[in-house]
Amino acid sequence: MTEQKALSKSLRVAVLAAAASTGFAAQADEGMWMPSQLPGIAGQLRQAGFQGDPASLADLTRPPMSAVVSLGGCTASFVSPRGLVVTNHHCAMGAIQLNSTPQNNLIANGFNAATQAQEVSAGPAARVFVTTAFERITDRILADARGKTGRAYYDVVDAASKAVVAECEQEAGYRCSVANMYYGTDFYLVRQLELKDIRLVYAPPEAIGNYGDEIDNFMWPRHSGDFAFYRAYVGKDGKPAAFSADNVPYQPPAYLTVSTDPVAEGDFAMLAGYPGTTYRHRMAMEFADQVQAGLPWRVDVLGALIGTIESASAASQDAQVRYASQLAGLKNGLKRAQGELDGLRRSEAVRVRREDEAAMLAWLARQPDAAATRADIEAAQALIAQSHASRERDQLFGLMRSQTQLLKSAYQLQRLAAERGKPDPQRERGYQQRDEALIEGALKQVQRRYDPMVEKALLAELLRRYRALPANQRIAEVDAVFGRDAAATQAALDTLYAQTRLGEEAERLRLLAAAPADVAAAADPLLRAAAQLLPAVLREEDADKARGGDLLRLRPAYMRALIGYRQSQGRAVYPDANSTLRVSYGKVSALEPRDGVHYVPLTTVAGILEKHTGQAPFDAPAPLREAIAKGDFGSTADPVLKTQTVDFMTNLDTTGGNSGSPVLDARGRLIGLNFDSNWEAVSASWMYDPRYKRAIHVDVRYLRWLLAKVYPAPHLLREMNLPAE
């Protein structure tokens, strides 16, 4: 029996109702809601304090939703009619690092373009995506999937998705995608304007933008000015275009008004953004595996990669600059993984999820077609268990490509050459014609993020771990390229990197433009290595797609049962986050993480001086310290605290990808930028615990004060219609 027939009509109706809207109460302020769901919770929004029209939030062409954009991993928002975009400093770190040199280190010194002519490119791969449409297309995607299994199921869903995307992208300038909601239950077409000329406008020094670095990361109290400004440009015809001196600022459909009012505990707050991935609707066995195996392994590997980069770049300031962005990302990932592990244990997530699942299955047993539904659930569980057998090997193999620059480039060139021999609809996602501009952008900036000694050290560490796996997990192609022992590996790496020319931008771009046969026959040793590794990647992909097809077919049975059960209890029903636009709401909130500990929800500049040691990461710049001592806070001073605020805390439901998300007040005005979560709530990607879940934001009053008094940018304040005081 196929999964579409396995559940009763009542459950299928429940899922469709959940996708459209929900009138059920959420647990506390839990929920990453699709904008289309917000009219269904209008009463809850108004009760929480929202003063606008909840129905307007479902319209992506109207403010404030039309002002919220994706950077492809972070969130940002327009704050002026001339394409000015505000996001986090750490989201702009790649652009800051790209434009830095040991002689002009923007990471350390900051950047302030006094005029538009002085704004610098954020890089050829930088993008701003403006969502213009979000349409449910489930019937079209699954039309040919019924009755199929495994790879066949995957292929028809993939083909239908590509066809929809190709149709959507017939109008130039748009990037489209198909979003999978409720694990294969529902599908949506997302249409986004793709702005390609993005320029860095303003960034404070890292000692402000990342004050406290990893010591303070995920910790409260925070004192970080984690913000930066971009500007989006288009061609003179108003359409998206690659970087050109002739381009003009983009005129967005809407921009956010920056609030000048104070922020206080208990105030309503709402956040709109593009959260990456959550796993709250996963099975209990997946929760257990994450705590017992997945996260401990991740903590170990990320720690090793961080140590490797730091050791290999210790003697070279140039290498340290080149790897600053990658290292920051790894450190954030490590601390997040450790916090997630600690949080899941603290909240007893495995026990809670098992008990909830057991209750759901007991409820399911009383529903029509329960036996067939349970059979699909058990089949999905068997597939998930099967995937765990080779997980460490597969992840290490993936890290060899994702955490390198030259080897990744060699693989991209070989894979693109292989895919170019197919009709475009049959090409692998990420290697279609629509993707070639992004690949080119990535290839253009490789040498600014690469050092041969560091890359060889990273590969040596990953290969050391790979060789420690059981013999039956070895990959013949990896052994052939890199050798079967440490000595052979080091010799292979030395040879590959001594003789390759892929460190030269001109050579990479020449190969990008070359005929597929010429790339396949190229003599460059790193390209040859990538060609040898390609069959292993394809085998792994084939196995993943076959298993993925069956999970796409089977998981909806679990999701429909879970949704039906939770709706019967009046509990929240929203899809797990998947990088699509979501909204959460709550209040500016204090926190009591442990017995006898109470955290107030706002910090002030006094804390910057209290933490200041004169050594990184607590080396507050002299202009900042002098301005604090002067005490001239003007209109940005808090009327109650009588000083300048820095960061504030809410109980908003956030996760990775929400970095840079605008935090709005009850009238939809910008009051903060999300940049972090507290340590106790890092595990919220798996489990929302209202006792601990808090989100941390830069107070826009601190941003305004820095622009007015410390590292002045009065032109930006004027552009945002703010007082320059």
C-alpha positions, 0 to 999 in steps of 0.5 A: 500500500503506498503512503498516500493511501496509508492514512485515513482521510481525516488525517490527510485533511489535518495535514492540509489544514496545518499547511494552510493555517492553524488555530491551535495554541503553540507551546509558550512562544514556540513556532517558526511559522510560515507567513501563510499560517499567520492569519490562522494564529491572528488571535495569538499574535494580537494577544501577545501584543502585535498591533498590525494586521496579521493577515498582511504578514502572509503577503510577501509583496507587502512590508514588512515581509517584502523587506526581509531577504536571504543572503543564502545562509544568513538573513538581512533586511532592507533599511533604505529606499536605496538598497541598503541592507543590514545584517550581522558582522559575522554574516559579512565576514566572508566579504570583510576577509575577502577585501582584507590584506595584512597591509589593510586588514578590514577585519581588525580595522573595520570598514566605512565607505564614506560614499557609494563610490568607495563601497567594495564588492562583497565577492562574485558569489555574494547574493541577496535573495528577495522572496516574491512568491511562495506557492503550494505545488504538492499535487504537481510534484507527486503526480508521477510518484505514486506507486514508485519506490526507492530511486524511482520515487526520488527521480520523479520528484527530482524531475518534477521539481526541476521542471517547475524551477525551470519554468519559474526561472524563464523570467531572467533575474529570478532564482527558484526552488522547491521546498519540502515541507513536513518531510515529503508531505507537502511541497512549495515553489519559492520564487526569489529575485536574485541580486548579484552585485552586493557591496560592503558598505560598513563594518565595525572592527572585529573587536566590536562586531565579534567582541568576546569571540568564542568565549562569549559565543552562545553566552549571556550577558553579551556585548557584541555589536554584531552588525554590518551593512551591504548595498544591493546594486542592479543594472541601469535597467533596474534588473539584476546584473553582475558587478559593474561600475555602471550599476545603480542601487537597487530600489526595494519594494519596501524597507524597514523603519528603524525604531527610535523608541526604547526596548524593555522587558515584556515588550512584544517582539517578532522576528522574520528570517530564513532559519536553516534546519530544525529536526523537531519532528524527527523520530525518537530513534533519531533523537537518541542517535544524535545524542549518543553518536552524531553530536559527540563525533561532530564535536571531536572532528570540528575540534580537530579541524580547528586545531589543525588550521590554527597550528598550520597557520601559526607562522603566517599572518597571511594564512591567518587572514585567508582562513579567518572566515573558515576558522570562525565558522568552524569554531561556531559550529563546534560550540554549537554542537557542544551546546546542542549536546549539553542542551539535549541532555539537560532537557532529557530530550531523548526521554521526552521524545520517546514518551511523546512518540509512544503516546502518538503511536497509541493514538494511531492504533485507534485510527483507521488504516493504523496497521498500514501506517505503522508498517510505513513508519517501521520501514522508514526506521529501518532505512534510517538505521541502515544509513548510520552504518557508514555515516562517519566514512561518508561525512569524512569523505564529504569534509575532504571536499567541503573544507578544502579550496583547491581539492573542492575546486578540482572536484567542481570542475570535473563534476561540472564537465561530466554534467555538461554532457547531459541535457540540462534537466538531467544534470545534478542539482548544483551543476545545472546551467543556472548554477554556473555563475555561482560556481564561477564566483566561487572559483574566482575567490579561491586564492584569497581563502587558500594556503597550501600548507593549511589545506594539506594539513586539513586533508592529512587530518581527515585522512588519518581519521578515515584510515582508522575506520574498519577495513570494510569501510575503506573507499578504493578511490580514496586509497588510490589517490592518497595512499593507505598509510600516513607516509604514503598520504603525506607523499601524495599530498606533497606531490599533488600540491607541488605540481598543481596549477589550480592555485592560479585564478586564470587556470581555474577559469580557463578550465571552467570555460574548457570543453568537457573532454579537455577537462577530463583529459587535463594533466593537472595532478589535482584534477586527475585526483578529482577525476579518480574520486568522482566514481566514489562520489557518484556511488555514494549519491546513488545510494543516498538517492535510493534511500532518500526516495524511500524516505520521501515516500515513507516519512509522510506516514509518520508526519501525518500521524504526528500532526493528527495526534498533536492537533488532537491535543491542540499543540503546535503544528508548523513545519521544521525549518528548511531555509524558507521564510519563517516568523516567530514572535514572543517578548523581551524576556529575562532568563533563570537558567539555574537555581539562584541565577537570574539574567536581566534581558538587556546589557549596557556598555558598562559590561564592555569595560568590565570585560575589557582586558586589553587582549583579544577577544576582550580588547575593546578599541580605544575609540569605543572606550573613550566614547563610553567614558565620555558618556555622551549617548544622546537620543540612544540612551535608555531612559530607565537605565540612563546609559547606552544599551548593547544587546537584548534577549527575547524568547523568540524561536530561532536557529542557525540561518536566523543570523541577521534576522530583523527583530521587530516591535509591535508596530513592525519597526526594527529594534534589533538584529538577531545574532545568537542564542543562549548556551542553554538553548542551542539544542532548540534545533531539535527540541524547544524548551520554553524554560531555556530558549532565548535569542540574543540580538544587537539593540539598534540603539547601540548600532545608531550610537556607534554610527553617530559617536564612535565610528561615525557614518552620519550619511548612513543615519541620514539614509535611514532617516535617523538623527545623527546624534 
